[in-house]
Amino acid sequence: MKQTQPFRVLMVCTGNICRSPTAHGVLEKMVADAGLEHRVQVDSAGTHSYHVGDPPDARSQQHALRRGYDLSAQRARQLTRQDFDDFDLILVMDSANEIAARRIATAAQQQRMKRLTDYCQRFEDREVPDPYYGGERGFEHVLDLVEDACQNLLQALAQNHQT
């Protein structure tokens, strides 16, 4: 990247305890593994305040840790209008998150928002499904989608910004 400020990416789901912390942790590790921590920063938030201050869901942490991603230091927070100014790219997990996020953003700010699945190449899913009320397979599928999307996102950032 040619810019002096890091490129900032925000992952967004409903409560910020399953999908967005997983995406946050996966992209953050990929960025670190590529030696780009000073060029790309990652955070996550939820569209609702259900779990503010809570750590990621224990099941999300467990499944992520099995693949080498440590989510334990994260704490849930709610998405704010300021986030749309502070982050270069806001990635939502599903259509409900997109609708909720658009409600608090200006038209200009909405241009910074995409779905995480827009970066998937191996999977055709249009949404990262919420695994909260499901079983083990749901958490694994979330990780599969997130890893696919984050690999391609990092590659796109590297190409577009000469990272």
C-alpha positions in Angstrom: 0.0 0.0 0.0 1.2 3.5 -0.7 -0.9 5.1 2.0 0.7 5.9 5.4 -2.5 5.0 7.3 -3.3 1.3 7.5 -6.3 0.0 5.4 -9.0 -0.7 8.0 -11.5 -3.6 7.6 -14.5 -4.0 9.8 -16.4 -7.4 10.0 -20.1 -7.1 10.9 -22.7 -9.6 12.1 -25.7 -9.4 14.4 -24.4 -9.8 17.9 -20.6 -9.8 17.3 -20.1 -13.1 19.0 -20.0 -15.7 16.2 -19.5 -14.8 12.6 -17.8 -11.4 12.7 -15.3 -12.3 15.5 -14.5 -15.4 13.4 -13.9 -13.3 10.3 -11.9 -10.8 12.4 -9.7 -13.5 13.8 -9.1 -15.2 10.5 -8.2 -12.1 8.5 -6.1 -10.7 11.4 -4.0 -14.0 11.4 -3.7 -14.0 7.7 -2.5 -10.4 7.7 0.0 -11.2 10.5 1.2 -14.3 8.6 1.8 -12.2 5.5 3.7 -9.6 7.7 1.2 -6.9 6.9 0.0 -5.9 10.4 1.2 -2.4 9.9 -0.7 -2.0 6.6 -4.0 -3.7 7.4 -6.0 -3.5 10.6 -9.1 -5.6 11.4 -11.9 -5.2 13.8 -15.5 -6.5 14.2 -18.9 -5.2 15.5 -22.5 -6.2 15.7 -25.6 -4.5 14.4 -27.3 -5.1 17.7 -26.2 -4.6 21.3 -27.2 -8.0 22.6 -23.7 -9.1 23.7 -21.7 -5.9 24.1 -18.6 -6.6 26.2 -18.9 -10.4 25.9 -16.2 -12.6 24.4 -17.0 -14.6 21.3 -19.3 -17.6 21.6 -17.4 -20.5 23.2 -18.2 -22.7 20.2 -16.8 -20.1 17.7 -13.7 -19.9 19.8 -13.3 -23.7 20.0 -13.8 -24.3 16.2 -11.5 -21.3 15.3 -8.8 -22.5 17.7 -8.7 -25.9 16.0 -7.7 -24.1 12.8 -5.2 -21.9 14.5 -7.2 -18.7 15.2 -7.3 -17.3 18.7 -10.5 -15.2 19.3 -10.2 -15.0 23.0 -9.0 -11.4 23.3 -12.0 -10.0 21.3 -15.0 -8.4 23.0 -18.4 -7.7 21.3 -19.3 -4.1 20.5 -22.1 -2.4 18.5 -21.6 -0.9 15.1 -21.8 2.9 15.1 -22.1 5.6 12.4 -18.5 6.6 13.2 -17.3 3.2 12.1 -18.3 4.1 8.5 -15.8 7.0 8.7 -13.1 5.1 10.6 -13.0 2.0 8.3 -12.2 1.7 4.6 -14.2 -1.4 4.1 -17.2 -2.7 6.1 -18.0 -6.4 5.4 -21.4 -7.7 6.5 -22.3 -11.3 6.9 -25.9 -11.4 5.6 -28.8 -9.4 4.2 -30.2 -8.6 7.6 -26.8 -7.2 8.7 -26.6 -5.2 5.5 -30.1 -3.7 6.0 -29.3 -2.8 9.7 -26.0 -1.2 8.8 -27.4 0.8 5.9 -29.9 2.3 8.3 -27.2 4.0 10.3 -24.9 5.0 7.4 -25.2 7.9 5.0 -25.4 7.2 1.3 -21.8 8.1 0.9 -20.7 5.8 3.8 -22.7 2.9 2.4 -20.3 2.8 -0.5 -17.7 1.3 1.9 -19.9 -1.7 2.6 -19.9 -5.1 0.9 -20.8 -8.7 1.9 -17.9 -10.8 3.0 -19.1 -13.5 0.6 -18.4 -11.2 -2.3 -14.8 -12.3 -1.9 -15.6 -16.1 -1.9 -14.3 -18.1 -4.8 -14.6 -21.7 -3.7 -18.2 -21.2 -2.4 -21.2 -19.7 -4.0 -23.0 -18.8 -0.8 -24.3 -15.2 -0.8 -24.4 -15.0 3.0 -22.4 -16.3 5.9 -25.2 -18.2 7.9 -25.6 -17.6 11.6 -24.4 -20.8 13.4 -25.6 -19.7 16.8 -28.7 -22.0 17.0 -27.1 -24.8 14.9 -24.7 -27.6 15.5 -21.0 -28.2 14.9 -21.3 -28.2 11.1 -22.6 -24.6 11.1 -19.5 -23.3 12.8 -17.2 -25.3 10.5 -19.1 -24.0 7.4 -18.7 -20.4 8.7 -15.0 -21.0 9.0 -14.9 -22.5 5.5 -16.6 -19.5 4.0 -14.6 -17.0 6.1 -11.3 -18.6 5.2 -12.1 -18.6 1.5 -13.3 -14.9 1.5 -10.4 -13.7 3.7 -7.8 -15.3 1.5 -9.2 -13.6 -1.6 -9.8 -10.3 0.2 -6.1 -10.2 1.3 -5.1 -11.0 -2.3 -7.3 -8.2 -3.6 -5.9 -5.8 -1.1 -2.4 -6.7 -2.1 -3.1 -6.2 -5.8 -5.1 -3.0 -5.4 -2.8 -1.4 -2.9 0.6 -2.9 -3.7 0.7 -4.3 -0.2 
